[in-house]
Amino acid sequence: MARMSSVRESGRPDWRPQPPANLPRTALAKEPLPGKGGGAYPGSTAIAALLPGGRLHLQHGPIDIVAEAFGEVSAVRAGYARAAARFATVLEELVAELPALRTDGAGVEGAIARSMTAAVAPFRPAFITPMAAVAGAVAEHVLAALVGTGITRAYANNGGDIAVWLDRDESLTCALAVTGGIDRVTLRGRDPVRGIATSGWRGRSFSLGVADAVTVLARTAAMADAAATMIANAVDLDHPGIVRRPARDLQLDSDLGDRLVTVEVPAFSAQDRARALDAGLAAAEAFRARGLIEGAALFLQGETRVSGISSLEVTGG
């Protein structure tokens, strides 16, 4: 998600997982999604278009989603139309409730805002705002509109935060990371994981920690999003080479306020990498023990820690 003042979330790194591995990378097709408005919806600047190969591209302001459904052709087309119609109102709904979403989420009314607020609640009293779950929650709600009779599996990938829907006998292979020896994870219909999210210090959003990336698997995309933020924050240590600045100095309306966010990380010694990763791993395992996540992979300067992912089908290269 691009850094824009209208809607953003805490802890989103520039690095993002690749789309599910069985999907080719393709350029945006010129063909709009058939329907009223020719791909742009009345009263909204949201755009929906088909990508070559049958994926759906949804874009509005800072929100950029690639979704795909598998099943009967007519069911997929109908699902895409439902997803596009639902997406047309998403940004407006979030902007209307931004003041609450940037604090504690009290009194929010929209369905997505309520999902965000519910996802971060189990991580308190530690500091976290509903914005830590925005990308995952949006992906979930778009996916919920997409899924219907005749569709056997589907996903919505919102800038690397992925919501997944599977029939019991279906599976989907998704990329996790570009380093650390863990490349892909296969989600199966009988498994509880339905959300994947990644957070870290580099790129489009802010983090309190030093992780290059933390990828989390959870029962919902919103919960994975919130947990990834918290675990990435926990991958941390005191080190004179780390440069931090108040979030408000970097973005005036940041939900992190005056909290110090990481803007530069030195090359750590092996001992320092171990200290930071072990701190993050302790947080991940505590969340997993509470049933908040199913697994996590933590990456820092070529080293990795994992929690729970060994129970799933993973491949590396």
Secondary structure as UniProt FT lines:
FT   TURN            10..11
FT   TURN            21..22
FT   TURN            36..39
FT   TURN            42..43
FT   STRAND          47..50
FT   TURN            52..53
FT   STRAND          56..60
FT   TURN            61..62
FT   STRAND          63..71
FT   HELIX           73..87
FT   TURN            88..89
FT   HELIX           90..96
FT   HELIX           98..101
FT   TURN            102..104
FT   TURN            106..107
FT   HELIX           111..120
FT   HELIX           121..123
FT   TURN            124..125
FT   HELIX           130..133
FT   HELIX           134..146
FT   TURN            149..150
FT   STRAND          151..158
FT   TURN            159..160
FT   STRAND          161..166
FT   TURN            168..169
FT   STRAND          171..175
FT   TURN            180..181
FT   STRAND          184..188
FT   TURN            189..190
FT   STRAND          195..199
FT   STRAND          213..218
FT   HELIX           221..234
FT   TURN            240..241
FT   STRAND          243..246
FT   HELIX           247..250
FT   TURN            252..253
FT   TURN            255..258
FT   STRAND          260..264
FT   HELIX           270..289
FT   TURN            290..291
FT   STRAND          295..300
FT   TURN            301..302
FT   STRAND          303..307
FT   HELIX           309..311
FT   STRAND          313..315
//
